[in-house]
């Protein structure tokens, strides 16, 4: 297996983890590409000498698709369950993007404050309802991020397993 392929596959796994947190980078799909590279060109074997199978690769493709879809649905559902409007969702996204410039707490604080201010100022809700919506948006973001991190982390683990 070439060194360049190993480096690219590991980079895909690492970028996948980073992309699970930062918006704009598709975390799990990039991690899956790392597995795909090892399957196609890597002739990767685990420590027992077993190669990566097509079934394994397709299962992780299904997981990647499901996690990506869930990541779009969960934050909206959490926000809606807590009484939030679409303005809270948009505010959370805007706050998340602004918060990226103040790592590491900026992402979380930005999501919360963005949803809170959008509900308060744009949707015309009172302080308590805006606070509930902001907590819903933050919890939705944390759940979606957690699911993506778990999937990308496991895929990075398997990238290392099949490099052995």
VENQUIBEL-V912484 format. One line per field, one symbol per residue. phi: phi as a letter, one per 20 degrees, with the letter a starting at -180 (. if undefined). psi: psi as a letter, one per 40 degrees, with the letter a starting at -180 (. if undefined). burial: + if it has 9 or more other ideal C-beta (glycine too) atoms within 8 Angstrom, else -. A space follows every 10 residues. Layout:
# VENQUIBEL-V912484
phi->???
psi->???
burial->???
This chain:
# VENQUIBEL-V912484
phi->.fffffffff fgffffffff defndfggff fffgffgfff delfcefene ffeffgffff fffffffffg feeggfffff fenfdfffff ffffffffff ecfeffffff ffffffffff eeemefgfff ffffffffff ffffffffff ffffffgfgf feef
psi->hidddddddd dddddddded dhidhgcddd dddddddddd edfhiadeeh ihiddddddd dddddddddd dddddddddd deeiiddddd dddddddded egieeddddd dddddddddd ddefiidddd dddddddddd dddddddddd dddddddddd dee.
burial->----++-+++ ++++++++++ +---+-++++ +++++++++- -+-+++---- -+----+--+ +-++--++-+ ++-+++++++ -+-++-++++ ++++++++++ -----+++++ ++++++++++ --+-+---++ ++++++++++ +++++-+++- +++-++-+++ +++-
